[in-house]
Amino acid sequence: MGARAEIHRLMRGLADDGVGIVLVSSDLPELLALSDRVAVMHRGRVVGELAGAEATQEAVLDLALGTAEEGVTQGHQKPRKAPMRELALAAVLALLLVGVSLRAPSFATVQNFTDILVNNSHLLITAVGMTLVILTAGIDISVGSILACCATVAAASAAAGWPPLLVLVAAMVAGIVLGGINAGLITGARIPPIIATLATLTLFRHVLIHITGGRWINLPPGFREFGLSEPLGVPVSIWIAVAVVLVGAAVARWTPLGRAIYAVGSNADAAQHQGISVSGIRTRVYLIMGLLTGVAAFVYTAHYSAIQTNAGIGFEMVVITAVVVGGTNIFGGMGTVLGTVIGVLLLGVITGSLTHLHIEPTWERASQGILILAAVVIDTLHSRKGRET
């Protein structure tokens, strides 16, 4: 303290002698006590100068924080510790399982449950990526077209005799490239996510059809054998989906990237004030979205004997439904990977139960619409209640 006081005394003496001094400090009392004129920076540029009686603590803070003083508090929002939405969804899922099993005993078999998990493994993998995107208040409705492109790359690689690991890498690289295009449009060209991905939804599909000529790609028997393999008695697609879920949950919950994703979705301006690169975070989540879609396409390809260019049509709505029903707020900033898992299982059980209950398949899309509408209404009411309190 003595040294600091001595420095202040020397500065005042130099200033009295006519020497100009530039003092850079985040200590407001120090600035206000020593400065004749205060220049305030915000986002890398000077936004105002205050002199004399104008240089008050409130005036300096107003310039430094802009209009985001409330947002700074919101920007510190963390993932919810009490997963009430997830618990409620788990209860609904359990009731649905019990109800369908009582009505159709053939539904309650280990093989049927395994088939539901296998058939929805690629959905679960993609939904983890979509969760991260929606947490930043973004959206990606091109995911069905990206899945088709990556599945075609995977099928072509497998048909060329590549081993499964290289097929997976090829699909992931294709997904990263397409995800990077979305990221460039959204963060570089500043096109709203829904507009940018609506454009690439059509663009990617038509480019794929043009390149392939609409031809189907047959999968070799060896690759099919890998897709149907069951290490330790569990289908390989389930192992891959579980691994993605665990890594995605860990990233969202316990890493700086995860905390930044929640901060950007809660309040982008506040996150920017805290030193978070909003465009950088959004770029990363779209790249991750593309990468995980590539992984999902690999799993999807392994389920079939041939891949066609119309793969994944309508897939984007199923993914978004699973994520939103799972508790991820469509407006960003709130949600968990665990909730997404439950949302995927809920949709899978509904779809799988239709045949056993002899219900028309058209009710599958109707049920998805009802679920996503209910989820959005709940989130809207919750947000409104939060603002009122």
URHU-V365046 format. One record per residue. N is the residue number from 0. RES is the residue in one small letter. NEAR is the number of other C-alpha atoms within 10 Angstrom. Layout:
BEGIN
<<N | RES | NEAR> <N | RES | NEAR>>
END
This chain:
BEGIN
<<0 | m | 6> <1 | g | 7> <2 | a | 8> <3 | r | 9> <4 | a | 10> <5 | e | 11> <6 | i | 12> <7 | h | 15> <8 | r | 13> <9 | l | 12> <10 | m | 17> <11 | r | 16> <12 | g | 12> <13 | l | 13> <14 | a | 14> <15 | d | 10> <16 | d | 9> <17 | g | 9> <18 | v | 11> <19 | g | 10> <20 | i | 11> <21 | v | 8> <22 | l | 12> <23 | v | 9> <24 | s | 9> <25 | s | 8> <26 | d | 8> <27 | l | 12> <28 | p | 11> <29 | e | 12> <30 | l | 18> <31 | l | 18> <32 | a | 9> <33 | l | 15> <34 | s | 17> <35 | d | 13> <36 | r | 15> <37 | v | 21> <38 | a | 17> <39 | v | 19> <40 | m | 15> <41 | h | 13> <42 | r | 12> <43 | g | 7> <44 | r | 9> <45 | v | 12> <46 | v | 13> <47 | g | 14> <48 | e | 14> <49 | l | 17> <50 | a | 13> <51 | g | 11> <52 | a | 9> <53 | e | 13> <54 | a | 18> <55 | t | 17> <56 | q | 12> <57 | e | 10> <58 | a | 13> <59 | v | 21> <60 | l | 13> <61 | d | 14> <62 | l | 18> <63 | a | 20> <64 | l | 19> <65 | g | 15> <66 | t | 12> <67 | a | 19> <68 | e | 15> <69 | e | 11> <70 | g | 18> <71 | v | 21> <72 | t | 13> <73 | q | 17> <74 | g | 25> <75 | h | 18> <76 | q | 18> <77 | k | 18> <78 | p | 18> <79 | r | 12> <80 | k | 6> <81 | a | 8> <82 | p | 15> <83 | m | 12> <84 | r | 17> <85 | e | 22> <86 | l | 13> <87 | a | 11> <88 | l | 19> <89 | a | 18> <90 | a | 12> <91 | v | 14> <92 | l | 19> <93 | a | 12> <94 | l | 12> <95 | l | 16> <96 | l | 18> <97 | v | 15> <98 | g | 12> <99 | v | 19> <100 | s | 17> <101 | l | 12> <102 | r | 13> <103 | a | 15> <104 | p | 12> <105 | s | 13> <106 | f | 21> <107 | a | 16> <108 | t | 11> <109 | v | 9> <110 | q | 10> <111 | n | 15> <112 | f | 15> <113 | t | 14> <114 | d | 15> <115 | i | 18> <116 | l | 21> <117 | v | 23> <118 | n | 18> <119 | n | 21> <120 | s | 25> <121 | h | 27> <122 | l | 26> <123 | l | 30> <124 | i | 30> <125 | t | 30> <126 | a | 30> <127 | v | 30> <128 | g | 26> <129 | m | 32> <130 | t | 34> <131 | l | 33> <132 | v | 27> <133 | i | 26> <134 | l | 27> <135 | t | 27> <136 | a | 23> <137 | g | 21> <138 | i | 26> <139 | d | 27> <140 | i | 23> <141 | s | 29> <142 | v | 31> <143 | g | 26> <144 | s | 27> <145 | i | 30> <146 | l | 34> <147 | a | 27> <148 | c | 29> <149 | c | 32> <150 | a | 35> <151 | t | 26> <152 | v | 26> <153 | a | 33> <154 | a | 31> <155 | a | 19> <156 | s | 20> <157 | a | 26> <158 | a | 18> <159 | a | 12> <160 | g | 15> <161 | w | 16> <162 | p | 14> <163 | p | 18> <164 | l | 9> <165 | l | 14> <166 | v | 24> <167 | l | 24> <168 | v | 17> <169 | a | 24> <170 | a | 28> <171 | m | 26> <172 | v | 18> <173 | a | 24> <174 | g | 31> <175 | i | 23> <176 | v | 15> <177 | l | 27> <178 | g | 28> <179 | g | 21> <180 | i | 19> <181 | n | 26> <182 | a | 26> <183 | g | 18> <184 | l | 19> <185 | i | 22> <186 | t | 17> <187 | g | 12> <188 | a | 11> <189 | r | 12> <190 | i | 15> <191 | p | 14> <192 | p | 20> <193 | i | 14> <194 | i | 15> <195 | a | 22> <196 | t | 24> <197 | l | 16> <198 | a | 15> <199 | t | 22> <200 | l | 20> <201 | t | 12> <202 | l | 13> <203 | f | 21> <204 | r | 22> <205 | h | 16> <206 | v | 13> <207 | l | 19> <208 | i | 15> <209 | h | 11> <210 | i | 9> <211 | t | 14> <212 | g | 11> <213 | g | 13> <214 | r | 11> <215 | w | 15> <216 | i | 20> <217 | n | 15> <218 | l | 23> <219 | p | 15> <220 | p | 12> <221 | g | 13> <222 | f | 23> <223 | r | 17> <224 | e | 12> <225 | f | 16> <226 | g | 20> <227 | l | 16> <228 | s | 14> <229 | e | 14> <230 | p | 9> <231 | l | 8> <232 | g | 7> <233 | v | 13> <234 | p | 18> <235 | v | 20> <236 | s | 27> <237 | i | 21> <238 | w | 15> <239 | i | 16> <240 | a | 23> <241 | v | 16> <242 | a | 13> <243 | v | 20> <244 | v | 20> <245 | l | 13> <246 | v | 13> <247 | g | 22> <248 | a | 18> <249 | a | 13> <250 | v | 17> <251 | a | 23> <252 | r | 18> <253 | w | 11> <254 | t | 12> <255 | p | 10> <256 | l | 16> <257 | g | 20> <258 | r | 19> <259 | a | 27> <260 | i | 31> <261 | y | 28> <262 | a | 32> <263 | v | 27> <264 | g | 27> <265 | s | 26> <266 | n | 24> <267 | a | 26> <268 | d | 21> <269 | a | 25> <270 | a | 25> <271 | q | 18> <272 | h | 19> <273 | q | 14> <274 | g | 10> <275 | i | 18> <276 | s | 15> <277 | v | 22> <278 | s | 17> <279 | g | 11> <280 | i | 20> <281 | r | 24> <282 | t | 23> <283 | r | 19> <284 | v | 25> <285 | y | 28> <286 | l | 23> <287 | i | 24> <288 | m | 30> <289 | g | 34> <290 | l | 26> <291 | l | 28> <292 | t | 36> <293 | g | 34> <294 | v | 30> <295 | a | 31> <296 | a | 33> <297 | f | 29> <298 | v | 26> <299 | y | 27> <300 | t | 27> <301 | a | 25> <302 | h | 21> <303 | y | 15> <304 | s | 14> <305 | a | 15> <306 | i | 23> <307 | q | 18> <308 | t | 23> <309 | n | 16> <310 | a | 20> <311 | g | 20> <312 | i | 16> <313 | g | 14> <314 | f | 19> <315 | e | 23> <316 | m | 19> <317 | v | 18> <318 | v | 29> <319 | i | 26> <320 | t | 23> <321 | a | 30> <322 | v | 33> <323 | v | 26> <324 | v | 29> <325 | g | 29> <326 | g | 27> <327 | t | 28> <328 | n | 26> <329 | i | 26> <330 | f | 18> <331 | g | 23> <332 | g | 28> <333 | m | 24> <334 | g | 27> <335 | t | 26> <336 | v | 29> <337 | l | 17> <338 | g | 25> <339 | t | 28> <340 | v | 21> <341 | i | 23> <342 | g | 29> <343 | v | 25> <344 | l | 22> <345 | l | 22> <346 | l | 23> <347 | g | 20> <348 | v | 21> <349 | i | 19> <350 | t | 18> <351 | g | 18> <352 | s | 23> <353 | l | 16> <354 | t | 13> <355 | h | 15> <356 | l | 14> <357 | h | 9> <358 | i | 11> <359 | e | 9> <360 | p | 11> <361 | t | 9> <362 | w | 13> <363 | e | 16> <364 | r | 13> <365 | a | 10> <366 | s | 14> <367 | q | 20> <368 | g | 15> <369 | i | 11> <370 | l | 19> <371 | i | 21> <372 | l | 15> <373 | a | 14> <374 | a | 20> <375 | v | 18> <376 | v | 12> <377 | i | 15> <378 | d | 19> <379 | t | 15> <380 | l | 11> <381 | h | 13> <382 | s | 13> <383 | r | 11> <384 | k | 10> <385 | g | 9> <386 | r | 8> <387 | e | 7> <388 | t | 5>>
END
